[in-house]
Amino acid sequence: MDALMLMILWVAVVPFLILCSVLTVVLILALILLVRKPGKYSSVQAFDEKPPLENLSALHCRHFPQLRQVLSRVDENFLRERMTTADQRKWRAERRRVAKEFLKGLHEDFVRLDRLARTVAALSPEVNRSQEAERVWLGMRFRMSHNLVEAQLAFGSLAPRDVVHLAEMVGSYAAKIETTMAALEQHSLSRMGANFSV
């Protein structure tokens, strides 16, 4: 009786354990792919190079209103009535190409801003671990969102709201860094004033 129960248990549990193991490996690989730092954007300068200060801001994020127009469903509906199927395919392919270039630019903006944020953090006397953890978490969220949007685009579907979310992440990151830089500047000026008054 015990041998029969053991055999039934073995037949039922082993496939389940194998399935769980395979799913775990697949999920870990998917997470690694989503969180990886894409190395395919070579136009961003290497981290050891010192970029000019004006190139550290969010340059591509400014063009989002134009991209929003490109992604508009209104244009698609308008063109559907006036274009041949072949021309519509060409138009969609061009639209995807423009969206890919914009995503590439957003990634470049984020990398530049992250580099600037690390520099500001190194200069700031009051950076704590929670702020650094927040910066790392933001980087992971951006890379995951960016990779998901790229995957959507590769499969031919792109929700403009996802691109809006990425652009907003970059814009708010830039604003936060600007605020931190202004506070750092005020702190430095007040210390300089205190040193000169002594």
Secondary structure, 3 states (H helix, E strand, C coil): CHHHHHHHHHHHHHHHHHHHHHHHHHHHHHHHHHHCCCCCCCCCCCCCCCCCHHHHCCCCHHHHHHHHHHCCHHHHHHHHHHCCHHHHHHHHHHHHHHHHHHHHHHHHHHHHHHHHHHHHHHHCCCCCHHHHHHHHHHHHHHHHHHHHHHHHHHCCCCCHHHHHHHHHHHHHHHHHHHHHHHHHHHHHHHHHHHHHHC
